[in-house]
Amino acid sequence: MSHAEQELTSQPECWTRAVALAGRQAAGLPAAGERVAVVGCGTSFFMAQAIAALREGAGQGETDAFAASEFPTGRRYDRVLALTRSGTTTEVLGLLTALRGTTRTTAVTADPGTPVMDAADEVVVLDFADERSVVQTRFATTALTLLRAHLGLHTETVVADAHTALDTPLPAGLADCTQFTFLGRGWTVGLANEAGLTMR
């Protein structure tokens, strides 16, 4: 089994662990009513888009998403939530350093042995969702599940649906297709953006 296949098939287990972790890490995650910016790069930025839409849609507070390099430094937030699987993303580390002492920061990462541990005020470590394949899959969906659970939006149906999707054979001829379009609305716009990136 390749790294990518192993990481894809382990997602439901990772999500279950993230749900349990969400209850224990609540202090570091955005509180209801806080004005929050969620930042990341690439895949993590697309998850930031989904998280921001979910949080604001749930009535938890104004929430924006930015690529870390495009964060509006003149705008005030109660907390910046940074997603970085590697814990070494240059733009994320630079932003966290610039915000030190002025804005509370929380990082979600997969590697506790990286600079983000010192750059953020608080850190949530999803080391069980770290990845070795080139294409990021389980960290992104596990970070999203962590925040969905924190918002009270996670259901066990999601895990069951993932098992069904993994166990169901792909439609005949799918591998021969040359063009794919992913659609999303609301919080799933970020998922559509990520699906397109992963497919490319």
N, C-alpha and C positions, 0 to 999 in steps of 0.2 A: 504494500500500500504506500503510495507517495505521501510526502508531507502534506500536500494540498488536500488530498482525499481524506487523510486522517483528521486534518483540521476542520474540514467541512463536516464530516460525520460526527465530530465531537461537540458540535455547537449546542445541541439540546442539553447535554450534561453541563456545559459551561454556563448556560443560561440559568439552570437550576441553582448552581453555585452562586451566581451573581445575585439572584433573588435573595438568598440567605444572607449574603454579604450586605445587601442594601439596608437591611434592618440594623446591622451593627455599625455601619459607616454613616449613619444619618447626619451626624454632627459635621462632617466634612462636605456634605452635599448641599446644594442650595436650599435654603429654607423658604417656605411659603411667604410671599410678599417681597422677597429680595428682588432687586433689579439685577439681572444676570446677563452676562455675555458668555457664549460658549464658543471656543476657538479650537482650531486644529489645522492640519494641512492634508491635502489629498483626501484619502478615505476618511480620516478623522474629521475633516471639515464637513464632509457630506453627512456624517453622523451628527455633527454639531447642528446642522440645519434641521435634521429630524428631531433632535432633542429640544431645540429652541421652540419649534412649532408645537410639539407635544406639551411642553411646560406652560407656554402661554395659553394654549387651547384649554388646558386643564384649570385655568384661572389661578395659577401659582405665582404670577408676576410677569412683568414685562421681560422678555427674553429675546436676545438677538444672537445671530451666528455670524462669525467672521473667519476668513482665513487669517491665521495668526499674523501674517505680514501686513494685513490690511486693517488691523484693529484701530479704531479712531481714538487716539490717545487723549483727545480733549473731551471725550464723553465720559461721564461718571457712572460707574456701576458699583453695586454693593459687593458683587463677587464675580470673578472671572473663572470659569470652569474650562480647563485645558485638557484636550484629549491627545495623547501621544503614546502610541504603542511602544516605541523604542525608548522613550525617555530621553532622547538625544536630538530631537527635532530642533534645528537651530532657531527657526522663527519663533517657536513656542518658548524655548528657553530665554531668548532675548526679550520677549514680551513679559514673561514672568519676572525677570530681573528688573525690567523697567517699572513694573507695578509694585514692587516690594515696598512696603511701608505706606502705600496709598490706597490700595484696593486688596481685599481678601482674595486669595487665589487657592484653587483646588485643582490638582492634576489627577487624571485617571491614566494609569500606565500599566504596562505588563512586565516591566523590568525594574525591580527594586535596587539594582546596582548601577543606576545611571544618574546623571546630573539633575534630573527633574526632582529627585527626592529632596534636594536642598533648595531648588529654585522656587518651589511652591510652598505656600503656608501649610497646606494639608494635602495628603496624597492618598488615593485609593489604589491599591495594587491588585491587578487581575492577572497575577503570574500564571495561573492555571489556564489562561486564554492566550498566552504568548504564542508566537508562530515562527516557523522556520521557512515556510514557502514564500515566494516572491509576492504573490497576491494576498493581500490582507483579507481575511474572512472572519474568523471567530473572535478576534479582539474587537473588531468593529461592532458586531452584533451583540457581543457580551456587554460592551460598554453601553450600548443602547438599551439592553435589557435591564442593566443596573439602574439606569435613570428612569425607565418605565416603571420598574418596581418601586423606586423611591417616590414616584408620583402617584402610586396606587393604581397603575394602569395595566400591570402584568396579570395575566391569567394562565393557568396551567394548560389551557387550550392551545396556546402558542407553542408550547413544548410538544404537545401531541401532534399538532399540525406539522412541526418540523420533522418529527419522526416519520410521519406519513409521506412528506415530500422526499425525504431521503430514501425511503423504501420503495417508492413508486418509480418504475422504469420511465425513462424519458420517451416522449413521443417519437415514433418512427420518422426518420428523415431530418430530425432536428439538427444533427451534426452537419448536414449538408447545406443548411441555410447560410446565406452570406450577409444578411442584414437583420439586425434586431433593433427594436425600439422599446424603450422602457418608459412607462407613463406613471406619474404620481400626482397626487393632489394633497395639499396640507402637509402633514408630517411625512408623507411618503414621497414627496419631491426629493428629499435627501436620499432616500433609498433608491429612487430611480436614477439619480445622478451617480450613486455608487455602483449600481448594477451596470450602467454604461461604462464606467471606468474599469470595472473588473472584467467585463467582456472584452474591452479593447486590449 
